[in-house]
Amino acid sequence: MYQEFGISKEIEELSTKVEKDVESKMKEIEETCTQNSLKVLQAFQNNEIAEMHFGSTTGYGYGDVGRDTIEKVYSEVLKAEDSLVRSQFISGTHALTVTLFALLRPNDTLLSITGKPYDTLDEVIGIKENPSSLKSYSIHFEQIDLIEDEFDYKKIEERLKQGKVKVIEIQRSKGYSSRKSIGIEQLEKVIAFIRNIQKEVIIMIDNCYCEFVTTKEPLEVGADIIVGSLIKNLGGGIAPNGAYVAGRKDLINLVAERLTAPGEGKEVGPTLGINKSILQGLFLAPSVVASSLKTAVFASKMLEELGYETEPKWDAKRADIVQTIHFGDKEKLIKYCQGIQMGSPVDSNSIPMPWDMPGYTDQVIMASGAFTQGSSIELSCDGPIRPPYIAFMQGGLTYEYGKLGVLKAIQNMIG
Ligand SMILES: *Cc1c(COP(=O)(O)O)cnc(C)c1O
């Protein structure tokens, strides 16, 4: 069967062995999926989701009962006082931007304690000059780097004791760095530590790629506000675009008034027919995240067997859906990404090539044969063309399609 798809007998046999080896891990992922599914189902039932919530509004979007109820469902699932779930957020970057501009005022300080934030925030913060950055409004930025994948507790304490930090940003997923992602226990510990020193500082979490990977979310361990994209985990591959922000009611109100207009806040925002997709996406999200995790575990073990360094290891505790593979070789990285494209349902005939992307110093290769443009809850893989030539792979709407994509990529890479 696999040979028809261009997969050799050897790779097929290795795949069969690997699936046996990782069985216990797959079981664990399924159990997490069941718990998160229960959480979602209860939120749907407690909020009495019905046909009328699939309705739509246009124009200003006043009185959109579907939109308002979706936000109640999200709040319940994420244990938030309130939330904003909107297609007017163009991306995760946009939701993070709106949140930062909503929470910070001139002369305030934003402190990242996970080192340099995600690349697309460089111009938002003003790390890279932009006349519309936070910096242009005299909002200061400081960062404290992680040391060996752990928070630098000493530096955090020193800095907070000097006072005057308005917002602390913690980015859980690794982005394009080679660090590990931040697990929920690690997050709980650092938040307790921060609260001991400064009660009022706002703790904001970039939660992209982390939702439903475990059974607890950041607000449950003391964070004030969390942000994520709907073309990643919580959209379940169904939401056509958008992002969410959830957390303290007073803060969500500030974000809403920045997204729309002061005085209008959450009351406006037409849904233009997407309410059903957002609900259906959230309903499927626990399972789609589980499929992505299984795809990552499978890839990690396959590539380990073939002699490559992978992070996380197949049996490690995971904090997000991202799997990195260290190829140590430019050609292999490119071939692997091209193989992921060949194994995709859409644009499988396109061949991605490394190219110069705005905001990146090195060329980047990006493979994504997705139904939704840029969706990375669908199987996708990318990597900056620089040593040690690391691929960042994530997504997989079903494990079976994820596995086929990984096999195609491996075969294309080893030739
Ligand atoms: C994807 C991602 C973002 C940005 O989201 P976009 O929707 O791509 O703009 C921000 N932070 C992290 C950690 C991400 O993974």
The ligand as a Tripos MOL2 file, in Angstrom:
@<TRIPOS>MOLECULE
LIG
   15    15     1     0     0
SMALL
NO_CHARGES

@<TRIPOS>ATOM
      1 C1          2.3170   31.5920   15.5800 C.3       1 LIG1
      2 C2          2.8100   32.3270   16.7420 C.ar      1 LIG1
      3 C3          2.5860   33.7030   16.8910 C.ar      1 LIG1
      4 C4          1.9480   34.5510   15.8440 C.3       1 LIG1
      5 O1          0.7820   34.0700   15.3280 O.3       1 LIG1
      6 P1          0.3910   34.4080   13.7890 P.3       1 LIG1
      7 O2         -1.0200   33.9890   13.7370 O.co2     1 LIG1
      8 O3          1.2840   33.5900   12.9280 O.co2     1 LIG1
      9 O4          0.5610   35.8610   13.6020 O.co2     1 LIG1
     10 C5          3.0440   34.2930   18.0350 C.ar      1 LIG1
     11 N1          3.6910   33.6090   18.9830 N.ar      1 LIG1
     12 C6          3.9370   32.3050   18.8660 C.ar      1 LIG1
     13 C7          4.6720   31.5870   19.9470 C.3       1 LIG1
     14 C8          3.5110   31.6150   17.7500 C.ar      1 LIG1
     15 O5          3.7410   30.3100   17.6210 O.3       1 LIG1
@<TRIPOS>BOND
     1     1     2 1
     2     2     3 ar
     3     2    14 ar
     4     3     4 1
     5     3    10 ar
     6     4     5 1
     7     5     6 1
     8     6     7 2
     9     6     8 1
    10     6     9 1
    11    10    11 ar
    12    11    12 ar
    13    12    13 1
    14    12    14 ar
    15    14    15 1
@<TRIPOS>SUBSTRUCTURE
     1 LIG1         1 GROUP 0 **** ****
